[in-house]
C-alpha cells in the first residue's frame, strides 16, 4: 500500500541531531529501508518536516519505521494511505459500477 509518511521533528531534538551529525544518519538509514518513490523536506506547523512516499508492505512495519523518528528526533508522525491519479480513476470506476 502506498503511503505518505509525514515526520514533524521537534525543534530542540532536531537541532541537537544536526549538531551531533545524527540527523543525516537517521535519514540515510530510514531512506535505505523505505526505498521511497519520493522524498521532500520543508517546514510544516513551524517545524522541520519530511514527507516520504513509499510502499508499506505490512502494517507491522510501522513501528520499525517510526521509532527512529520518535526516539532520535522527538518527531510526530502521520501515516496516510495515498493514491496516484490512475488509482483514483480505478476507484471511481468501481464506485460507478456499484
C-alpha positions, 0 to 999 in steps of 0.5 A, a space after each residue: 500500500 502506498 503511503 505518505 509518511 509525514 515526520 514533524 521533528 521537534 525543534 530542540 531534538 532536531 537541532 541537537 541531531 544536526 549538531 551531533 551529525 545524527 540527523 543525516 544518519 537517521 535519514 540515510 538509514 530510514 531512506 535505505 529501508 523505505 526505498 521511497 518513490 519520493 522524498 521532500 523536506 520543508 517546514 510544516 506547523 513551524 517545524 522541520 518536516 519530511 514527507 516520504 512516499 513509499 510502499 508499506 508492505 505490512 502494517 507491522 512495519 510501522 513501528 520499525 519505521 517510526 521509532 527512529 523518528 520518535 526516539 532520535 528526533 522527538 518527531 510526530 508522525 502521520 501515516 496516510 494511505 495515498 493514491 496516484 491519479 490512475 488509482 483514483 480513476 480505478 476507484 471511481 470506476 468501481 464506485 460507478 459500477 456499484 
